[in-house]
Amino acid sequence: MFKPDGAATAAETPTASGGATLDGFLAAIEARAFRFAELSLGHREDALDVVQDSMIKLMAYRERPSPEWTPLFWSILRSRIVDAQRRGRLRLRWFSSNLQDGVQPDWADDSTDPARAQDGREAYAKLAEGLRGLPGRQREAFTLRILEELDGGTTARIMGCSEGSVKTHLARARDSLQKRLEDWR
């Protein structure tokens, strides 16, 4: 954040663990975190709230070394998503009824090339549809290992299971997604 007097905030001040800033970390991860939350929750506004809450919660850990931020953030985000899913049963029912009534989610389009934007929306929609069809643990394993490119140990810590379980969930997710997306290729 820029301050008029030129002073840096605590989150912008380089850390002793390599010069990374928390603001930079959060800026780099926000879009991926939002997509993960939106796929998990199925509701754009809930996903925005969950990601924002997770980022605020991470601010309490800004003194930790920057290599710890990634697994810590994903653990926080995962917990917030689970909480939102527990609280959001009624909202999900409402969302489902609106889709049946023809109300579609708002997909923002910031690109300048309409054809490319349409291809991107179609690809995202197919991937999102495929991911929504997976059991929660498989979806988490796929998202964290493949989309977020986290290592097996970090993913296992975030998911609260063994690395072997992560591998099993990931293999099952890949098989299922391959079958679901075969016709779309």
Protein Blocks (a to p, Z undefined) as FASTA:
>chain_A
ZZfklpacfklpccfenopafklmmmmmmmmmmmmmmmmnopaklmmmmmmmmmmmmmmm
mmpcfklmmmmmmmmmmmmmmmmmmmmmmmmmmmmmmmmnopacddddfbfblklmmmmm
mmmmmmmmmmmmpcfklmmmmmmmmmnopafklmmmmnopafklmmmmmmmmmmmmmmmm
mmmZZ
